C-alpha cells in the first residue's frame, strides 16, 4: 500500500507522470499477477497488460481512496479474465511453436525473479486446487488485500457468501497442509 501520499500519486499518474504511475504499478502488479495466474492460468501476464491498459485509459476519471483504487484494479482484471474466457470458449487460439520464441530477449534477471516467485507460485498453485469460486475469493481477500464488501462487489456475490466461501477454502487449505505435514513427518 502506498499510504498517505496515495492521493498525490494518483493525481500525478492521472496527469501523465510516469514516476507516479510506476509507483502504482509496483504496488499492485505482484498481487495482480498472482491473482490472474491463479484465476486464469497461462494468461496472467497478458491479462495484466490488458488490465493496465484499461487502467491507464480510465485513470483520469477515477475518484476514490486507495482501497477503492485497489478494488477497481481487481474488478478491471476480473472483467478482462472473464472476457478472455468467453473469447476462448468461442474460438481456440493457435499455439506458437516454442522454436519461434527462442529469439526473444529474456527478462532482466530471470534467476532473481525465479527465486522470488517460488514461494508465491507454491501458494498460488495450492490455492488453484480449490474450487474456482473459493480460489477467487481467497485470492481477492488475501493476495489483493480486499475486504469482504469489496470482494462481494467484484464477484457479484453477497458478503455472507464471500465469508462462507473464504471459510470453506481456508478449512480445505488447512486440511491439505496438515495432511502434507503428516506425510512428511512419516518419511
MOWO-V135867 format. One record per pair of residues at least 24 apart in sequence whose C-alpha atoms are under 10 Angstrom apart, sorted by the first residue. I is the first residue (numbers start at 0). GAP is how many residues later the second one is. D is the distance in whole Angstrom. If there is no record, write none. Layout:
BEGIN
i=I gap=GAP d=D
i=I gap=GAP d=D
END
This chain:
BEGIN
i=0 gap=25 d=10
i=0 gap=26 d=6
i=0 gap=27 d=8
i=0 gap=65 d=8
i=0 gap=66 d=9
i=0 gap=69 d=9
i=0 gap=144 d=10
i=1 gap=24 d=10
i=1 gap=25 d=7
i=1 gap=26 d=10
i=1 gap=64 d=8
i=2 gap=62 d=10
i=2 gap=63 d=8
i=3 gap=61 d=10
i=3 gap=62 d=9
i=4 gap=61 d=10
i=5 gap=59 d=8
i=5 gap=60 d=6
i=5 gap=63 d=10
i=6 gap=56 d=9
i=6 gap=57 d=9
i=6 gap=58 d=7
i=6 gap=59 d=8
i=9 gap=49 d=8
i=9 gap=50 d=9
i=9 gap=52 d=9
i=9 gap=53 d=9
i=9 gap=54 d=10
i=9 gap=55 d=9
i=9 gap=56 d=9
i=9 gap=59 d=9
i=10 gap=48 d=9
i=10 gap=49 d=8
i=10 gap=51 d=10
i=10 gap=52 d=10
i=11 gap=48 d=10
i=12 gap=43 d=9
i=12 gap=46 d=8
i=12 gap=47 d=8
i=13 gap=41 d=10
i=13 gap=42 d=8
i=13 gap=43 d=9
i=13 gap=44 d=9
i=13 gap=45 d=5
i=13 gap=46 d=5
i=13 gap=47 d=8
i=13 gap=48 d=9
i=14 gap=44 d=9
i=14 gap=45 d=7
i=15 gap=40 d=9
i=15 gap=43 d=10
i=15 gap=44 d=9
i=20 gap=35 d=9
i=20 gap=38 d=10
i=23 gap=45 d=10
i=23 gap=46 d=10
i=24 gap=27 d=8
i=26 gap=43 d=10
i=27 gap=42 d=8
i=27 gap=45 d=8
i=27 gap=46 d=9
i=27 gap=116 d=8
i=28 gap=44 d=10
i=28 gap=115 d=10
i=29 gap=87 d=10
i=29 gap=90 d=10
i=29 gap=113 d=9
i=29 gap=114 d=9
i=30 gap=43 d=9
i=30 gap=89 d=10
i=30 gap=108 d=9
i=30 gap=109 d=9
i=30 gap=111 d=9
i=30 gap=112 d=6
i=30 gap=113 d=6
i=30 gap=114 d=9
i=31 gap=38 d=10
i=31 gap=41 d=8
i=31 gap=42 d=7
i=31 gap=45 d=8
i=31 gap=46 d=10
i=31 gap=107 d=10
i=31 gap=108 d=9
i=31 gap=111 d=8
i=31 gap=112 d=7
i=32 gap=44 d=10
i=32 gap=110 d=10
i=32 gap=111 d=10
i=33 gap=83 d=10
i=33 gap=86 d=8
i=33 gap=87 d=8
i=33 gap=89 d=9
i=33 gap=90 d=7
i=33 gap=91 d=10
i=33 gap=105 d=8
i=33 gap=106 d=10
i=33 gap=109 d=7
i=33 gap=110 d=9
i=34 gap=39 d=9
i=34 gap=42 d=9
i=34 gap=43 d=9
i=34 gap=89 d=8
i=34 gap=93 d=10
i=34 gap=100 d=9
i=34 gap=101 d=8
i=34 gap=103 d=9
i=34 gap=104 d=6
i=34 gap=105 d=7
i=34 gap=107 d=10
i=34 gap=108 d=7
i=34 gap=109 d=7
i=35 gap=38 d=9
i=35 gap=41 d=7
i=35 gap=42 d=8
i=35 gap=44 d=10
i=35 gap=45 d=7
i=35 gap=100 d=9
i=35 gap=103 d=9
i=36 gap=84 d=9
i=36 gap=87 d=8
i=36 gap=88 d=9
i=36 gap=91 d=9
i=37 gap=83 d=9
i=37 gap=85 d=10
i=37 gap=86 d=6
i=37 gap=87 d=7
i=37 gap=88 d=9
i=37 gap=89 d=7
i=37 gap=90 d=6
i=37 gap=91 d=9
i=37 gap=94 d=9
i=37 gap=97 d=8
i=37 gap=98 d=8
i=37 gap=101 d=8
i=38 gap=38 d=10
i=38 gap=39 d=8
i=38 gap=42 d=8
i=38 gap=43 d=9
i=38 gap=85 d=10
i=38 gap=88 d=10
i=38 gap=89 d=8
i=38 gap=93 d=8
i=38 gap=94 d=9
i=38 gap=96 d=8
i=38 gap=97 d=6
i=38 gap=100 d=8
i=39 gap=38 d=9
i=39 gap=41 d=6
i=39 gap=42 d=9
i=39 gap=44 d=9
i=39 gap=45 d=8
i=39 gap=88 d=10
i=40 gap=84 d=10
i=40 gap=87 d=9
i=42 gap=38 d=8
i=42 gap=41 d=9
i=42 gap=42 d=10
i=43 gap=33 d=10
i=43 gap=37 d=9
i=45 gap=34 d=10
i=45 gap=35 d=10
i=45 gap=38 d=10
i=46 gap=29 d=10
i=46 gap=30 d=7
i=46 gap=31 d=9
i=46 gap=32 d=10
i=46 gap=33 d=6
i=46 gap=34 d=6
i=46 gap=36 d=10
i=46 gap=37 d=8
i=47 gap=25 d=10
i=47 gap=26 d=10
i=47 gap=28 d=10
i=47 gap=29 d=7
i=47 gap=32 d=9
i=47 gap=33 d=9
i=48 gap=28 d=9
i=48 gap=31 d=10
i=49 gap=26 d=9
i=49 gap=27 d=8
i=49 gap=30 d=7
i=49 gap=31 d=9
i=50 gap=24 d=9
i=50 gap=25 d=6
i=50 gap=26 d=5
i=50 gap=27 d=9
i=50 gap=28 d=9
i=50 gap=29 d=7
i=50 gap=30 d=9
i=51 gap=24 d=9
i=51 gap=25 d=8
i=53 gap=26 d=9
i=66 gap=78 d=9
i=66 gap=79 d=7
i=66 gap=80 d=9
i=66 gap=83 d=9
i=67 gap=78 d=9
i=67 gap=82 d=8
i=69 gap=74 d=8
i=69 gap=75 d=8
i=69 gap=76 d=8
i=69 gap=80 d=9
i=70 gap=69 d=9
i=70 gap=73 d=8
i=70 gap=74 d=9
i=70 gap=75 d=7
i=70 gap=76 d=9
i=70 gap=78 d=10
i=70 gap=79 d=6
i=70 gap=80 d=8
i=70 gap=82 d=9
i=70 gap=83 d=8
i=71 gap=78 d=9
i=71 gap=82 d=8
i=72 gap=71 d=10
i=73 gap=66 d=8
i=73 gap=70 d=8
i=73 gap=72 d=9
i=73 gap=76 d=10
i=73 gap=77 d=9
i=73 gap=80 d=8
i=74 gap=65 d=10
i=74 gap=75 d=9
i=74 gap=76 d=9
i=74 gap=78 d=9
i=74 gap=79 d=5
i=74 gap=80 d=8
i=75 gap=78 d=9
i=76 gap=77 d=10
i=77 gap=58 d=10
i=77 gap=76 d=8
i=77 gap=77 d=8
i=78 gap=75 d=9
i=78 gap=76 d=10
i=125 gap=47 d=8
i=125 gap=50 d=9
i=125 gap=51 d=9
i=126 gap=42 d=8
i=126 gap=43 d=9
i=126 gap=45 d=10
i=126 gap=46 d=8
i=128 gap=40 d=10
i=128 gap=43 d=10
i=128 gap=44 d=9
i=129 gap=38 d=10
i=129 gap=39 d=7
i=129 gap=40 d=10
i=129 gap=42 d=8
i=129 gap=43 d=8
i=130 gap=34 d=10
i=130 gap=38 d=8
i=132 gap=29 d=9
i=132 gap=32 d=7
i=132 gap=33 d=9
i=132 gap=36 d=9
i=133 gap=28 d=8
i=133 gap=29 d=10
i=133 gap=30 d=9
i=133 gap=31 d=5
i=133 gap=32 d=6
i=133 gap=33 d=9
i=133 gap=34 d=7
i=133 gap=35 d=5
i=133 gap=36 d=9
i=133 gap=38 d=10
i=134 gap=30 d=9
i=134 gap=31 d=8
i=134 gap=34 d=7
i=134 gap=35 d=10
i=135 gap=26 d=10
i=135 gap=29 d=9
i=135 gap=30 d=9
i=135 gap=33 d=10
i=136 gap=24 d=10
i=136 gap=25 d=7
i=136 gap=26 d=9
i=136 gap=27 d=10
i=136 gap=28 d=7
i=136 gap=29 d=6
i=136 gap=30 d=10
i=136 gap=32 d=9
i=137 gap=24 d=9
i=137 gap=25 d=10
i=137 gap=27 d=8
i=137 gap=28 d=6
i=137 gap=29 d=9
i=137 gap=30 d=10
i=137 gap=31 d=7
i=137 gap=32 d=8
i=138 gap=27 d=9
i=139 gap=26 d=10
i=140 gap=25 d=8
i=141 gap=24 d=10
END
